């Protein structure tokens, strides 16, 4: 936990940006009957019954100090899917960064081995050298700033039925563009000193 908090306390460095990432499963749902559109004096009406259209996953990356985020819908959330997202992060979004400080949950797909299972050894090593990974502790996913972004995304964009991954990607891309334009950032205030005072139950007893 303190490793993540100390990472958040570091000053902004454009050559070594701090990026937080998280994933979220999404259930795709369609209307069983077309909803009745909103009219003057009448609210939108839709049937409570819905049709399941499968599921997918969202990968979200955010640089809280710069007010940047990127969201990508994926049919799966395998090791290869994570590795491809990391490749895009480093080679497309941050090609000039010496390395990236990456805060994320400790899932079994979030490992350097995923890079080696997806790319050639040379590619995997080059990507791995540019990653400085900081895992959130077990039961401590709330320390991941990407969770704040996912919460905002869910409330502002995903509070309705979305039937296909293409429609989902269009919706989250529009949300991403608008939020990036206003450079909405996160002002993290919780410090290591506060954690030692308020979260004593998370520390080992000596």
N, C-alpha and C positions, 0 to 999 in steps of 0.2 A: 504494500500500500504506500509506504513512504517513498519508494522508488518512483511511483507515478506522480505523487504530490511534488516531489523535488523536481521532476521533469517539467511539470506545469509551471514551476517557479522560475525556470530559466528565462533569460531575456530573449526577445525575438531575434532570430538569426536567419536571414533569407537564404543563406547557403546551407543551413541545417534546419529546415522547417519541422515544426511539430505537427504531426498528422494523427488524428484519432479515427479509427474505423470500427464499424459494427455491422452486423447482419440482422435481418428481420424476415421471418417467413411471412408470406402473404397468401391468403386464400382468395382465389379468383371466383367471383360470384356474378351471375347474370339474373335479370328479372325473369320470372316465370310468365308474367304478363306485362305488357308495356305500361309504364307509369303514366298517370294523367298529368300533363304539364301545368305549371303554375299559371293562373289567370287572375285578373283583377277581382279581389275579394275571395279568392280561393287559393289555398296553399297547394304545393306539390303533393300528389297522392300516389302512393305505390303500395303494391300488395306485399304483405309480410313474407309470402312464400318466395323462395329464390332457387336458382339452379346452380349447383356446384360445377365449376369449370376447371378444377384442378388447383394447383398451387405453384408458387415460385418463390424466389428469394430476392431481397434487396440488399445490395452492398452499398454502404454509405461511408465516404471519406470526408473529413472536414479538417481544415486548418483554422482553429479557433482564433488565433491572433491576427489572422488576415481576413477573416470573414468569408472564407471560401468553403464550398462543399461540392461534392459530386455524388450522384446517386445512379446506380446501374441495376436494372432488373435482370435477373438470370433465372433460367429454368431450373437450375440445380445449385447446390452449395457444396460441391465436392472440393477436394484438395486442388484439383486442376483449376476449378473456377476461381478459387482464392488466388492461386498463383497467377492466373491471367489478369486478375484485378490489380495485383501488385505490379506486374509488368507494365500495365497501362499507367498506374500511378507514377512510377519512376521514369518511364521512357516518354510518356505523352504529356503528363501534367507537370512533372518536375525534372525535366531532362538536364537542367543546369545545376541541380542541387548536388553537393558533394556527398551527402547522405541524408536520410530522412529518419527522424525520431518517430517511431510508430507505436502508438498506444492502442491496445486491443485486448479482447478477451482471450483466455487461454483455452481455445477450442483445439481439438485434435487436427483440424485442417490448417490452423494458423501456425505452421512450422516451416523452417527452412527446408525440411525434407520435401515439402510439397513443391517447392521450386525445382528440386532435382528430379522429382517424378514427372514434371511437366516439360521442362526444357533440357537442353543439352547441359552437361556438366559445366562447360565454359560460361554459358548464359546464366545458369543458376548461381554460379560463384560470383559473377559480376553483379547480379541483382542483390545477392546476400551481403556483399561488401558494402552496399549502399544503404543497408537497413540497420537501424539501432532500435531493437525491439524492447518495449516495456509492457509486460503483461499486467492486466488488472488482477487482483487476487480473487480466489474462489469466494463467491457470495459478495463480491465487491464490484460488480459490473457498473454500479452507479457512479463509480469513479471515472468512467469513460465518457468524455464530453460528447462523443458521437451518439450516446444514448439520448442526450438532450435534443440533438438534431432530429433523431428518429422520432422522438415524442412530438416535436413540432410538426414534422412531416405527416405523422399519423393524424394529428388533430386538424391540420390545415388542408390536407390534400387527400387523405385516404378514408375519410369518414362517409364513404358511399360505396355502392357496388361497382366493381370494376371487373369486366368479363374476360379480358385477354391481357397477355403480357405486353402486347404492342400498345394497347390503351394505357396500361400502367406506366410504361416507359414514357409515353407522351405526357402524362400527368406529372410524373416526378421531375421530368426534364423542365417543364414549365415552372414548377415550384423552385427548382434549383436555380434557374436563370433569374427569376425575380428576387430570390433571397440573396444571390451573389451580387446582384446589381446594387442592392442597398447595403451590402457588406455587413450583414447581420453577424455579430460576433458574440462570443461568450466570455464574460468577465469572471473567471474562476477565483473564488475567495477562500476556499477551504485549504488550510495550511497543515504542514506536518505538526507544528506545535498544537494546533487545535485537535488534530487527530489523537495525539498522545494524551490529551485531557479528556476528550469526549468518547473515544473509542477504545478504552482500556481493555474491554472484553475481547478485542480482536488480537491483543498482544499475548505472547506466551508468558506464563507465570514462571518466575525464576526463584 
